[in-house]
Amino acid sequence: MCTVTFVPLKNGFVLTSNRDEKIARPTISPKIYGENGTKLLYPKDEKAGGTWIVAKNDGACIVLLNGAFENHHKKSDYAKSRGVILMEMIKAPNPMSYFSSINLKGVEPFTLIVFQKNKLVELKWDEKEKYAIPHSISASHIWSSSTLYNQEQRALRKQWFEDFMQQNNNLTSEKILSFHKNTQPENAEFGLVINRDETTKTLSITQLLTQNNLVEMTYVDMENNESIEKTTF
């Protein structure tokens, strides 16, 4: 839940997420779930039952990053998992309206990247206030989690992304996935794929390709020989 990019393509876009987590968080690979007449596609966090990236069959997509603006002091207990809140939002008729109305008291800070009805919005909760930051869907964007990457590291990662975009004219989802897998491979501390003392690692990479009214989710299990699964709806 810690590195996310958005890249517009012809007739669609690509959302890609590197999940940097404690190694003891097992995951169920992506499946399609039926929820009250709608279909949802997502990998599931076995521990909390939520997810960090989800697509809905009406075209809405949400991706989670831990933290808001800067790293925060962590408490021993929180009222609700951020991944569960994400699931509540995607099940709502209007996810962004749901975010505006929900009570987040006692919830750990988070950032959500939401694509809904041809709009891209960055939603934040910092334990005090909610924020909604609109972004252009015709531009590319990168976000790095404030809980794992300091301001200088986030700026460097943004520069790597901008360099990648400038060097690649004919972008494809495969090239973007390669950026997420292979950028700064020797940098285990804040490259795109991290391994901090075998405790916090990039466990998986999940990519959503939305194009011509189809959604394809590619899931790369970095802990299982980089095995790849593709699911479409």
MDAnalysis code that builds the backbone (N, CA, C; Angstrom):
import MDAnalysis as mda
import numpy as np

u = mda.Universe.empty(699, n_residues=233, atom_resindex=np.repeat(np.arange(233), 3), trajectory=True)
u.add_TopologyAttr("name", ["N", "CA", "C"] * 233)
u.add_TopologyAttr("resid", np.arange(1, 234))
u.add_TopologyAttr("resname", ["MET", "CYS", "THR", "VAL", "THR", "PHE", "VAL", "PRO", "LEU", "LYS", "ASN", "GLY", "PHE", "VAL", "LEU", "THR", "SER", "ASN", "ARG", "ASP", "GLU", "LYS", "ILE", "ALA", "ARG", "PRO", "THR", "ILE", "SER", "PRO", "LYS", "ILE", "TYR", "GLY", "GLU", "ASN", "GLY", "THR", "LYS", "LEU", "LEU", "TYR", "PRO", "LYS", "ASP", "GLU", "LYS", "ALA", "GLY", "GLY", "THR", "TRP", "ILE", "VAL", "ALA", "LYS", "ASN", "ASP", "GLY", "ALA", "CYS", "ILE", "VAL", "LEU", "LEU", "ASN", "GLY", "ALA", "PHE", "GLU", "ASN", "HIS", "HIS", "LYS", "LYS", "SER", "ASP", "TYR", "ALA", "LYS", "SER", "ARG", "GLY", "VAL", "ILE", "LEU", "MET", "GLU", "MET", "ILE", "LYS", "ALA", "PRO", "ASN", "PRO", "MET", "SER", "TYR", "PHE", "SER", "SER", "ILE", "ASN", "LEU", "LYS", "GLY", "VAL", "GLU", "PRO", "PHE", "THR", "LEU", "ILE", "VAL", "PHE", "GLN", "LYS", "ASN", "LYS", "LEU", "VAL", "GLU", "LEU", "LYS", "TRP", "ASP", "GLU", "LYS", "GLU", "LYS", "TYR", "ALA", "ILE", "PRO", "HIS", "SER", "ILE", "SER", "ALA", "SER", "HIS", "ILE", "TRP", "SER", "SER", "SER", "THR", "LEU", "TYR", "ASN", "GLN", "GLU", "GLN", "ARG", "ALA", "LEU", "ARG", "LYS", "GLN", "TRP", "PHE", "GLU", "ASP", "PHE", "MET", "GLN", "GLN", "ASN", "ASN", "ASN", "LEU", "THR", "SER", "GLU", "LYS", "ILE", "LEU", "SER", "PHE", "HIS", "LYS", "ASN", "THR", "GLN", "PRO", "GLU", "ASN", "ALA", "GLU", "PHE", "GLY", "LEU", "VAL", "ILE", "ASN", "ARG", "ASP", "GLU", "THR", "THR", "LYS", "THR", "LEU", "SER", "ILE", "THR", "GLN", "LEU", "LEU", "THR", "GLN", "ASN", "ASN", "LEU", "VAL", "GLU", "MET", "THR", "TYR", "VAL", "ASP", "MET", "GLU", "ASN", "ASN", "GLU", "SER", "ILE", "GLU", "LYS", "THR", "THR", "PHE"])
u.atoms.positions = np.array([
    [0.833, -1.208, 0.000],
    [0.000, 0.000, 0.000],
    [0.866, 1.256, 0.000],
    [1.989, 1.191, -0.676],
    [2.928, 2.259, -0.390],
    [3.541, 2.965, -1.583],
    [3.364, 2.469, -2.786],
    [3.751, 3.210, -3.986],
    [2.649, 3.021, -5.014],
    [2.109, 4.128, -5.504],
    [1.003, 4.070, -6.467],
    [1.309, 5.009, -7.627],
    [1.064, 4.537, -8.854],
    [1.142, 5.418, -10.015],
    [-0.169, 5.368, -10.789],
    [-0.488, 6.493, -11.406],
    [-1.624, 6.611, -12.325],
    [-1.067, 7.094, -13.650],
    [-1.348, 6.358, -14.722],
    [-0.866, 6.730, -16.053],
    [-2.029, 6.636, -17.037],
    [-2.384, 7.749, -17.698],
    [-3.452, 7.685, -18.703],
    [-2.961, 7.000, -19.973],
    [-3.830, 6.187, -20.550],
    [-3.567, 5.549, -21.833],
    [-4.719, 5.886, -22.779],
    [-4.568, 5.541, -24.045],
    [-5.660, 5.760, -24.989],
    [-6.873, 4.938, -24.557],
    [-8.003, 5.615, -24.388],
    [-9.264, 4.980, -23.986],
    [-9.198, 4.324, -22.609],
    [-8.332, 4.831, -21.727],
    [-8.280, 4.238, -20.394],
    [-7.127, 4.750, -19.561],
    [-6.738, 3.943, -18.577],
    [-5.648, 4.323, -17.680],
    [-5.114, 3.073, -16.987],
    [-3.965, 3.252, -16.332],
    [-3.352, 2.188, -15.546],
    [-3.092, 2.704, -14.136],
    [-3.550, 1.957, -13.143],
    [-3.231, 2.206, -11.732],
    [-2.384, 1.034, -11.249],
    [-1.216, 1.325, -10.694],
    [-0.320, 0.266, -10.235],
    [0.097, 0.543, -8.801],
    [0.098, -0.504, -7.978],
    [0.370, -0.352, -6.547],
    [1.382, -1.390, -6.071],
    [2.466, -0.918, -5.450],
    [3.401, -1.800, -4.751],
    [2.986, -1.871, -3.291],
    [2.776, -3.081, -2.797],
    [2.354, -3.262, -1.412],
    [3.571, -3.538, -0.530],
    [3.966, -2.540, 0.236],
    [5.078, -2.675, 1.175],
    [4.494, -2.903, 2.559],
    [4.762, -4.070, 3.125],
    [4.122, -4.438, 4.389],
    [5.038, -5.321, 5.224],
    [4.645, -5.504, 6.497],
    [5.291, -6.506, 7.337],
    [5.087, -7.873, 6.688],
    [6.117, -8.711, 6.757],
    [6.055, -9.971, 6.013],
    [5.027, -10.945, 6.569],
    [4.535, -10.696, 7.777],
    [3.592, -11.639, 8.392],
    [2.137, -11.314, 8.069],
    [1.868, -10.664, 6.926],
    [0.484, -10.356, 6.539],
    [0.112, -11.169, 5.313],
    [-0.536, -12.317, 5.508],
    [-0.902, -13.170, 4.372],
    [-1.991, -12.532, 3.517],
    [-2.004, -12.911, 2.251],
    [-2.911, -12.313, 1.281],
    [-3.582, -13.385, 0.434],
    [-4.857, -13.164, 0.126],
    [-5.567, -13.980, -0.859],
    [-5.478, -13.247, -2.194],
    [-5.002, -13.922, -3.227],
    [-4.812, -13.270, -4.523],
    [-6.157, -12.807, -5.104],
    [-6.131, -11.902, -6.092],
    [-7.362, -11.263, -6.573],
    [-8.430, -12.237, -7.056],
    [-9.654, -11.915, -6.676],
    [-10.825, -12.670, -7.119],
    [-11.960, -11.683, -7.372],
    [-12.963, -12.140, -8.109],
    [-14.168, -11.339, -8.318],
    [-15.191, -11.747, -7.271],
    [-15.708, -10.757, -6.546],
    [-16.694, -11.002, -5.493],
    [-17.995, -10.293, -5.858],
    [-19.114, -10.950, -5.642],
    [-20.415, -10.325, -5.837],
    [-20.872, -9.646, -4.562],
    [-21.273, -8.385, -4.659],
    [-21.708, -7.608, -3.496],
    [-22.962, -6.820, -3.856],
    [-24.122, -7.282, -3.415],
    [-25.380, -6.553, -3.611],
    [-25.617, -6.156, -5.073],
    [-25.442, -7.116, -5.961],
    [-25.720, -6.852, -7.364],
    [-24.571, -6.232, -8.136],
    [-23.479, -5.917, -7.476],
    [-22.310, -5.381, -8.165],
    [-21.171, -6.396, -8.088],
    [-20.171, -6.187, -8.919],
    [-18.986, -7.043, -8.896],
    [-17.777, -6.222, -8.466],
    [-16.977, -6.810, -7.586],
    [-15.752, -6.178, -7.107],
    [-14.585, -7.112, -7.376],
    [-13.480, -6.539, -7.797],
    [-12.264, -7.308, -8.076],
    [-11.156, -6.783, -7.179],
    [-10.602, -7.677, -6.333],
    [-9.548, -7.218, -5.413],
    [-8.804, -8.388, -4.773],
    [-7.545, -8.155, -4.358],
    [-6.855, -9.091, -3.478],
    [-7.292, -8.803, -2.049],
    [-7.247, -9.802, -1.191],
    [-7.771, -9.622, 0.171],
    [-6.668, -9.801, 1.215],
    [-6.646, -8.884, 2.173],
    [-5.771, -8.996, 3.340],
    [-6.431, -9.971, 4.310],
    [-5.814, -11.139, 4.498],
    [-6.430, -12.161, 5.349],
    [-6.571, -11.701, 6.791],
    [-5.639, -10.889, 7.262],
    [-5.632, -10.487, 8.670],
    [-6.832, -9.611, 9.012],
    [-7.075, -8.576, 8.188],
    [-8.136, -7.613, 8.501],
    [-9.387, -7.803, 7.656],
    [-9.271, -8.549, 6.553],
    [-10.434, -8.792, 5.708],
    [-10.695, -7.727, 4.672],
    [-9.876, -6.676, 4.659],
    [-10.057, -5.612, 3.681],
    [-9.120, -5.776, 2.502],
    [-8.835, -4.672, 1.841],
    [-7.917, -4.700, 0.705],
    [-7.218, -3.362, 0.597],
    [-6.280, -3.258, -0.325],
    [-5.581, -2.000, -0.571],
    [-5.807, -1.514, -2.000],
    [-6.452, -2.336, -2.840],
    [-6.747, -1.918, -4.207],
    [-7.978, -2.682, -4.686],
    [-8.926, -1.965, -5.286],
    [-10.185, -2.596, -5.679],
    [-10.751, -1.895, -6.909],
    [-11.402, -2.680, -7.771],
    [-12.129, -2.148, -8.924],
    [-13.571, -2.618, -8.855],
    [-14.474, -1.752, -9.289],
    [-15.905, -2.049, -9.306],
    [-16.366, -2.112, -10.756],
    [-17.390, -2.912, -11.025],
    [-17.798, -3.087, -12.421],
    [-18.471, -1.857, -13.024],
    [-18.663, -0.795, -12.251],
    [-19.151, 0.465, -12.823],
    [-17.998, 1.387, -13.216],
    [-16.747, 0.907, -13.047],
    [-15.573, 1.686, -13.446],
    [-14.844, 2.369, -12.313],
    [-15.425, 2.389, -11.119],
    [-14.758, 3.025, -9.979],
    [-13.585, 2.171, -9.502],
    [-12.510, 2.836, -9.087],
    [-11.323, 2.159, -8.551],
    [-10.817, 2.945, -7.348],
    [-10.309, 2.239, -6.346],
    [-9.721, 2.886, -5.173],
    [-8.432, 2.162, -4.803],
    [-7.396, 2.945, -4.474],
    [-6.126, 2.394, -4.004],
    [-5.759, 3.084, -2.693],
    [-5.251, 2.310, -1.752],
    [-4.913, 2.797, -0.415],
    [-3.408, 2.951, -0.248],
    [-3.006, 4.049, 0.410],
    [-1.649, 4.214, 0.917],
    [-1.735, 4.499, 2.408],
    [-0.811, 3.960, 3.171],
    [-0.773, 4.236, 4.601],
    [-0.238, 5.644, 4.844],
    [-0.827, 6.341, 5.822],
    [-0.366, 7.673, 6.180],
    [-1.011, 8.758, 5.347],
    [-0.894, 9.999, 5.853],
    [-1.454, 11.153, 5.149],
    [-0.323, 12.004, 4.568],
    [0.037, 13.092, 5.267],
    [1.053, 14.003, 4.729],
    [2.472, 13.655, 5.184],
    [2.627, 13.336, 6.469],
    [3.926, 12.958, 7.022],
    [3.724, 11.761, 7.941],
    [4.839, 11.133, 8.345],
    [4.737, 9.979, 9.234],
    [4.093, 10.398, 10.550],
    [3.308, 9.509, 11.140],
    [2.568, 9.832, 12.348],
    [2.968, 8.894, 13.481],
    [2.637, 9.289, 14.687],
    [2.875, 8.439, 15.857],
    [1.816, 7.338, 15.875],
    [2.266, 6.098, 15.876],
    [1.336, 4.973, 15.797],
    [0.828, 4.582, 17.180],
    [-0.470, 4.310, 17.252],
    [-1.100, 3.878, 18.498],
    [-1.187, 2.352, 18.532],
    [-1.415, 1.826, 19.708],
    [-1.470, 0.363, 19.852],
    [-2.752, -0.222, 19.279],
    [-3.796, 0.607, 19.188],
    [-5.080, 0.078, 18.722],
    [-5.843, 1.163, 17.981],
    [-6.572, 0.753, 16.940],
    [-7.387, 1.684, 16.168],
    [-8.802, 1.133, 16.032],
    [-9.744, 2.041, 15.781],
    [-11.161, 1.667, 15.767],
    [-11.512, 0.747, 14.603],
    [-10.868, 0.962, 13.458],
    [-11.229, 0.195, 12.260],
    [-10.053, 0.164, 11.290],
    [-9.906, -0.943, 10.583],
    [-8.859, -1.071, 9.575],
    [-9.130, -0.135, 8.397],
    [-8.069, 0.471, 7.888],
    [-8.207, 1.351, 6.727],
    [-8.658, 0.580, 5.491],
    [-8.214, -0.672, 5.378],
    [-8.640, -1.494, 4.249],
    [-10.113, -1.835, 4.286],
    [-10.671, -1.932, 5.491],
    [-12.112, -2.173, 5.639],
    [-12.892, -0.922, 5.234],
    [-12.363, 0.252, 5.594],
    [-13.007, 1.510, 5.192],
    [-13.034, 1.631, 3.667],
    [-11.931, 1.258, 3.030],
    [-11.889, 1.260, 1.569],
    [-13.014, 0.400, 0.998],
    [-13.220, -0.786, 1.590],
    [-14.270, -1.677, 1.104],
    [-15.657, -1.080, 1.319],
    [-15.861, -0.422, 2.446],
    [-17.147, 0.245, 2.682],
    [-17.393, 1.314, 1.620],
    [-16.348, 2.050, 1.266],
    [-16.481, 3.114, 0.273],
    [-16.843, 2.570, -1.103],
    [-16.146, 1.536, -1.553],
    [-16.372, 1.035, -2.910],
    [-17.758, 0.405, -3.042],
    [-18.305, -0.080, -1.933],
    [-19.646, -0.668, -1.964],
    [-20.746, 0.397, -1.975],
    [-20.394, 1.615, -1.604],
    [-21.378, 2.698, -1.569],
    [-21.711, 3.154, -2.994],
    [-22.927, 3.666, -3.226],
    [-23.289, 4.149, -4.567],
    [-22.355, 5.249, -5.066],
    [-21.900, 6.107, -4.140],
    [-20.981, 7.190, -4.492],
    [-19.836, 7.197, -3.482],
    [-18.697, 6.572, -3.802],
    [-17.601, 6.450, -2.836],
    [-17.109, 7.774, -2.265],
    [-17.017, 8.810, -3.098],
    [-16.495, 10.084, -2.595],
    [-17.487, 10.760, -1.651],
    [-18.760, 10.627, -1.915],
    [-19.762, 11.151, -0.987],
    [-19.728, 10.384, 0.328],
    [-19.493, 9.085, 0.245],
    [-19.392, 8.265, 1.456],
    [-18.223, 8.730, 2.311],
    [-17.088, 9.027, 1.678],
    [-15.924, 9.516, 2.420],
    [-16.252, 10.818, 3.146],
    [-17.012, 11.685, 2.504],
    [-17.366, 12.972, 3.116],
    [-18.216, 12.798, 4.363],
    [-19.026, 11.740, 4.387],
    [-19.989, 11.580, 5.481],
    [-19.514, 10.661, 6.604],
    [-18.537, 9.795, 6.352],
    [-18.154, 8.780, 7.331],
    [-17.406, 9.395, 8.516],
    [-17.644, 8.831, 9.702],
    [-16.930, 9.240, 10.913],
    [-15.616, 8.461, 10.993],
    [-14.491, 9.167, 10.945],
    [-13.176, 8.520, 10.941],
    [-12.441, 8.657, 12.273],
    [-13.141, 9.045, 13.306],
    [-12.502, 9.167, 14.615],
    [-11.945, 7.805, 15.042],
    [-10.693, 7.797, 15.464],
    [-10.065, 6.556, 15.902],
    [-9.478, 5.721, 14.787],
    [-9.443, 6.280, 13.558],
    [-8.874, 5.572, 12.407],
    [-7.482, 6.133, 12.114],
    [-6.543, 5.243, 11.826],
    [-5.169, 5.642, 11.526],
    [-5.129, 6.457, 10.228],
    [-4.226, 7.447, 10.129],
    [-4.138, 8.266, 8.915],
    [-3.936, 7.435, 7.648],
    [-4.546, 7.904, 6.556],
    [-4.437, 7.182, 5.289],
    [-4.627, 8.129, 4.117],
    [-4.278, 7.622, 2.948],
    [-4.505, 8.309, 1.678],
    [-5.210, 7.339, 0.742],
    [-6.219, 7.815, 0.035],
    [-6.917, 7.004, -0.964],
    [-6.838, 7.699, -2.313],
    [-6.482, 6.956, -3.333],
    [-6.533, 7.453, -4.705],
    [-7.803, 6.879, -5.325],
    [-8.720, 7.752, -5.688],
    [-10.048, 7.323, -6.149],
    [-10.275, 7.779, -7.588],
    [-10.631, 6.829, -8.439],
    [-11.095, 7.150, -9.788],
    [-12.574, 6.824, -9.837],
    [-13.379, 7.838, -10.139],
    [-14.831, 7.659, -10.166],
    [-15.443, 8.624, -11.170],
    [-16.222, 8.106, -12.095],
    [-16.938, 8.921, -13.076],
    [-16.003, 9.903, -13.778],
    [-14.885, 9.373, -14.254],
    [-13.908, 10.143, -15.024],
    [-13.235, 11.251, -14.222],
    [-13.191, 11.088, -12.913],
    [-12.487, 12.036, -12.045],
    [-11.486, 11.280, -11.182],
    [-10.338, 11.917, -10.949],
    [-9.281, 11.342, -10.116],
    [-9.073, 12.254, -8.915],
    [-9.259, 11.701, -7.719],
    [-9.172, 12.502, -6.497],
    [-8.314, 11.777, -5.466],
    [-7.474, 12.538, -4.785],
    [-6.659, 12.037, -3.679],
    [-7.358, 12.440, -2.374],
    [-7.803, 11.451, -1.621],
    [-8.497, 11.697, -0.358],
    [-7.561, 11.383, 0.802],
    [-7.527, 12.267, 1.797],
    [-6.628, 12.070, 2.931],
    [-7.362, 12.257, 4.253],
    [-6.895, 11.509, 5.236],
    [-7.348, 11.650, 6.627],
    [-6.106, 11.681, 7.513],
    [-5.921, 12.746, 8.314],
    [-4.715, 12.887, 9.136],
    [-5.002, 12.810, 10.637],
    [-6.124, 12.189, 10.996],
    [-6.620, 12.045, 12.373],
    [-7.324, 13.295, 12.885],
    [-7.282, 14.375, 12.109],
    [-7.968, 15.604, 12.506],
    [-8.967, 16.059, 11.450],
    [-8.536, 16.043, 10.195],
    [-9.369, 16.551, 9.113],
    [-9.321, 15.631, 7.900],
    [-10.347, 15.772, 7.054],
    [-10.370, 15.108, 5.753],
    [-9.957, 16.118, 4.679],
    [-9.317, 15.613, 3.651],
    [-8.881, 16.455, 2.544],
    [-9.244, 15.766, 1.231],
    [-9.609, 16.565, 0.236],
    [-9.888, 16.052, -1.108],
    [-9.102, 16.889, -2.110],
    [-8.154, 16.250, -2.806],
    [-7.258, 16.942, -3.724],
    [-7.500, 16.402, -5.131],
    [-8.085, 17.197, -6.023],
    [-8.345, 16.707, -7.385],
    [-7.069, 16.650, -8.216],
    [-7.013, 15.692, -9.144],
    [-5.872, 15.550, -10.051],
    [-6.376, 15.375, -11.476],
    [-5.568, 15.800, -12.420],
    [-5.914, 15.667, -13.836],
    [-5.824, 14.210, -14.276],
    [-6.816, 13.743, -15.033],
    [-6.764, 12.373, -15.558],
    [-5.981, 12.308, -16.870],
    [-5.553, 13.449, -17.371],
    [-4.742, 13.460, -18.590],
    [-3.249, 13.544, -18.283],
    [-2.896, 13.582, -16.991],
    [-1.495, 13.624, -16.564],
    [-1.166, 12.375, -15.761],
    [0.126, 12.076, -15.652],
    [0.588, 10.935, -14.859],
    [0.964, 11.396, -13.457],
    [0.806, 10.500, -12.486],
    [1.051, 10.858, -11.088],
    [1.700, 9.690, -10.357],
    [2.480, 10.023, -9.309],
    [3.032, 9.008, -8.417],
    [2.824, 9.459, -6.979],
    [2.517, 8.492, -6.116],
    [2.380, 8.735, -4.683],
    [3.207, 7.699, -3.929],
    [3.885, 8.128, -2.866],
    [4.634, 7.215, -1.999],
    [4.165, 7.422, -0.570],
    [4.036, 6.338, 0.166],
    [3.507, 6.391, 1.525],
    [4.386, 7.236, 2.439],
    [3.747, 8.132, 3.193],
    [4.488, 8.986, 4.133],
    [4.970, 8.219, 5.351],
    [4.441, 7.023, 5.581],
    [4.869, 6.251, 6.750],
    [6.179, 5.512, 6.502],
    [6.525, 5.273, 5.251],
    [7.750, 4.531, 4.925],
    [8.814, 5.373, 4.242],
    [8.408, 6.473, 3.638],
    [9.346, 7.270, 2.855],
    [9.287, 8.723, 3.304],
    [10.467, 9.276, 3.650],
    [10.493, 10.668, 4.082],
    [10.368, 11.592, 2.872],
    [10.341, 12.884, 3.131],
    [10.087, 13.853, 2.067],
    [11.147, 13.776, 0.967],
    [12.407, 13.636, 1.352],
    [13.489, 13.554, 0.371],
    [13.362, 12.294, -0.485],
    [13.037, 11.175, 0.141],
    [12.872, 9.922, -0.602],
    [11.682, 9.992, -1.552],
    [10.600, 10.606, -1.099],
    [9.429, 10.751, -1.968],
    [9.755, 11.615, -3.183],
    [10.563, 12.662, -2.973],
    [10.958, 13.536, -4.082],
    [11.838, 12.788, -5.085],
    [12.753, 11.955, -4.596],
    [13.606, 11.156, -5.477],
    [12.778, 10.182, -6.306],
    [11.827, 9.531, -5.662],
    [10.978, 8.572, -6.365],
    [10.141, 9.271, -7.441],
    [9.687, 10.470, -7.130],
    [8.950, 11.251, -8.130],
    [9.839, 11.560, -9.326],
    [11.112, 11.883, -9.065],
    [12.041, 12.167, -10.154],
    [12.293, 10.931, -11.007],
    [12.438, 9.765, -10.369],
    [12.614, 8.513, -11.130],
    [11.425, 8.278, -12.054],
    [10.228, 8.549, -11.537],
    [9.008, 8.350, -12.322],
    [8.966, 9.321, -13.498],
    [9.306, 10.575, -13.239],
    [9.307, 11.567, -14.316],
    [10.341, 11.218, -15.385],
    [11.510, 10.729, -14.953],
    [12.531, 10.294, -15.916],
    [12.010, 9.134, -16.762],
    [11.359, 8.183, -16.105],
    [10.785, 7.036, -16.813],
    [9.759, 7.493, -17.841],
    [8.901, 8.423, -17.470],
    [7.871, 8.906, -18.385],
    [8.493, 9.603, -19.589],
    [9.553, 10.375, -19.364],
    [10.201, 11.100, -20.459],
    [10.923, 10.156, -21.417],
    [11.412, 9.044, -20.893],
    [12.191, 8.103, -21.704],
    [11.322, 7.097, -22.454],
    [10.025, 7.091, -22.183],
    [9.129, 6.107, -22.795],
    [7.951, 6.812, -23.458],
    [7.993, 6.872, -24.785],
    [6.928, 7.552, -25.520],
    [5.680, 6.687, -25.655],
    [5.861, 5.451, -26.075],
    [4.727, 4.550, -26.288],
    [4.531, 3.678, -25.048],
    [3.867, 4.241, -24.072],
    [3.707, 3.534, -22.801],
    [2.687, 2.413, -22.905],
    [3.004, 1.319, -22.238],
    [2.087, 0.191, -22.122],
    [1.999, -0.200, -20.655],
    [0.995, -0.989, -20.327],
    [0.875, -1.459, -18.944],
    [2.083, -2.304, -18.554],
    [2.651, -3.035, -19.513],
    [3.825, -3.872, -19.230],
    [5.036, -3.024, -18.863],
    [5.237, -1.915, -19.567],
    [6.360, -1.028, -19.247],
    [6.188, -0.403, -17.868],
    [4.959, -0.052, -17.539],
    [4.698, 0.549, -16.226],
    [4.930, -0.477, -15.123],
    [4.510, -1.714, -15.361],
    [4.755, -2.773, -14.386],
    [6.258, -2.989, -14.199],
    [7.009, -2.918, -15.285],
    [8.462, -3.061, -15.200],
    [9.073, -1.935, -14.373],
    [8.564, -0.722, -14.519],
    [9.031, 0.389, -13.681],
    [8.841, 0.060, -12.210],
    [7.686, -0.485, -11.868],
    [7.396, -0.807, -10.468],
    [8.250, -1.966, -9.953],
    [8.684, -2.849, -10.832],
    [9.473, -4.021, -10.424],
    [10.974, -3.775, -10.438],
    [11.435, -2.928, -11.350],
    [12.867, -2.910, -11.660],
    [13.572, -1.581, -11.447],
    [12.905, -0.592, -10.894],
    [13.553, 0.703, -10.685],
    [14.395, 0.689, -9.417],
    [15.666, 1.060, -9.559],
    [16.613, 1.106, -8.434],
    [16.655, -0.228, -7.678],
    [16.932, -1.332, -8.375],
    [16.868, -2.648, -7.725],
    [17.885, -2.843, -6.609],
    [18.990, -2.093, -6.660],
    [20.011, -2.235, -5.620],
    [19.671, -1.441, -4.352],
    [18.633, -0.624, -4.434],
    [18.262, 0.242, -3.310],
    [17.145, -0.420, -2.509],
    [17.519, -1.237, -1.532],
    [16.525, -1.985, -0.749],
    [15.795, -1.111, 0.254],
    [16.313, 0.088, 0.502],
    [15.709, 0.971, 1.499],
    [14.553, 1.779, 0.922],
    [14.739, 2.366, -0.267],
    [13.641, 3.150, -0.840],
    [13.583, 3.082, -2.362],
    [14.119, 1.989, -2.950],
    [13.841, 1.724, -4.358],
    [12.372, 1.357, -4.503],
    [11.944, 1.049, -5.706],
    [10.522, 0.721, -5.876],
    [10.155, -0.612, -5.241],
    [11.109, -1.546, -5.173],
    [10.911, -2.810, -4.453],
    [11.866, -2.802, -3.267],
    [11.314, -2.815, -2.051],
    [12.151, -2.676, -0.859],
    [12.263, -3.999, -0.102],
    [13.295, -4.061, 0.719],
    [13.477, -5.167, 1.662],
    [14.267, -4.618, 2.839],
    [13.563, -4.215, 3.862],
    [14.193, -3.624, 5.031],
    [14.371, -4.684, 6.108],
    [15.557, -5.276, 6.125],
    [15.943, -6.253, 7.155],
    [14.991, -7.445, 7.224],
    [14.430, -7.833, 6.085],
    [13.525, -8.992, 6.028],
    [12.304, -8.844, 6.942],
    [11.954, -7.614, 7.280],
    [10.761, -7.383, 8.105],
    [9.680, -6.644, 7.325],
    [10.066, -5.565, 6.652],
    [9.143, -4.838, 5.781],
    [9.633, -4.974, 4.348],
    [8.763, -5.518, 3.496],
    [9.163, -5.809, 2.121],
    [8.040, -5.445, 1.148],
    [8.401, -5.337, -0.113],
    [7.394, -5.248, -1.167],
    [6.870, -6.656, -1.411],
    [5.687, -6.928, -0.897],
    [5.132, -8.281, -0.949],
    [4.494, -8.601, -2.294],
    [3.930, -7.572, -2.929],
    [3.249, -7.811, -4.207],
    [3.139, -6.513, -4.983],
    [2.869, -6.653, -6.267],
    [2.556, -5.516, -7.133],
    [1.226, -5.830, -7.813],
    [0.285, -4.908, -7.713],
    [-1.032, -5.103, -8.322],
    [-1.287, -3.975, -9.306],
    [-1.721, -4.341, -10.496],
    [-1.962, -3.344, -11.533],
    [-3.383, -3.464, -12.071],
    [-4.045, -2.321, -12.172],
    [-5.378, -2.243, -12.772],
    [-5.270, -1.547, -14.118],
    [-5.626, -2.256, -15.172],
    [-5.699, -1.672, -16.505],
    [-7.166, -1.539, -16.866],
    [-7.620, -0.304, -17.031],
    [-9.004, -0.039, -17.430],
    [-8.979, 0.560, -18.826],
    [-9.542, -0.162, -19.778],
    [-9.473, 0.271, -21.173],
    [-10.649, -0.309, -21.949],
    [-11.311, 0.566, -22.714],
    [-12.434, 0.131, -23.557],
    [-13.482, -0.654, -22.761],
    [-13.821, -0.136, -21.576],
    [-14.855, -0.704, -20.703],
    [-14.518, -2.084, -20.151],
    [-13.253, -2.460, -20.194],
    [-12.802, -3.704, -19.577],
    [-11.795, -3.386, -18.478],
    [-11.803, -4.202, -17.430],
    [-10.844, -4.045, -16.338],
    [-10.027, -5.323, -16.227],
    [-8.711, -5.177, -16.270],
    [-7.817, -6.320, -16.088],
    [-6.924, -6.048, -14.885],
    [-6.899, -6.983, -13.951],
    [-6.027, -6.853, -12.787],
    [-4.888, -7.855, -12.911],
    [-3.672, -7.346, -12.840],
    [-2.471, -8.181, -12.851],
    [-1.870, -8.166, -11.455],
    [-1.616, -9.357, -10.924],
    [-1.109, -9.490, -9.554],
    [0.223, -10.229, -9.588],
    [1.269, -9.578, -9.111],
    [2.605, -10.169, -9.072],
    [2.953, -10.466, -7.616],
    [3.074, -11.736, -7.291],
    [3.426, -12.166, -5.935],
    [4.946, -12.158, -5.809],
    [5.487, -11.134, -5.161],
    [6.937, -10.987, -5.060],
    [7.557, -11.979, -4.085],
    [6.733, -12.621, -3.281],
    [7.217, -13.601, -2.314],
    [7.146, -15.024, -2.854],
    [6.613, -15.177, -4.053],
    [6.436, -16.512, -4.632],
    [6.974, -16.539, -6.064],
    [8.271, -16.286, -6.183],
    [8.960, -16.330, -7.481],
    [8.355, -15.384, -8.510],
    [7.790, -14.267, -8.012],
    [7.193, -13.264, -8.894],
    [6.137, -13.872, -9.819],
    [5.386, -14.822, -9.292],
    [4.318, -15.441, -10.080],
    [3.257, -14.401, -10.424],
    [2.681, -14.524, -11.616],
    [1.754, -13.518, -12.128],
    [0.380, -14.136, -12.372],
    [-0.659, -13.460, -11.867],
    [-2.040, -13.855, -12.141],
    [-2.757, -12.695, -12.814],
    [-3.602, -13.002, -13.791],
    [-4.409, -11.977, -14.450],
    [-5.888, -12.327, -14.314],
    [-6.694, -11.326, -13.945],
    [-8.137, -11.504, -13.808],
    [-8.826, -10.361, -14.542],
    [-9.863, -10.680, -15.314],
    [-10.543, -9.661, -16.119],
    [-12.041, -9.693, -15.857],
    [-12.652, -8.501, -15.839],
    [-14.124, -8.438, -15.833],
    [-14.607, -7.177, -16.526],
])
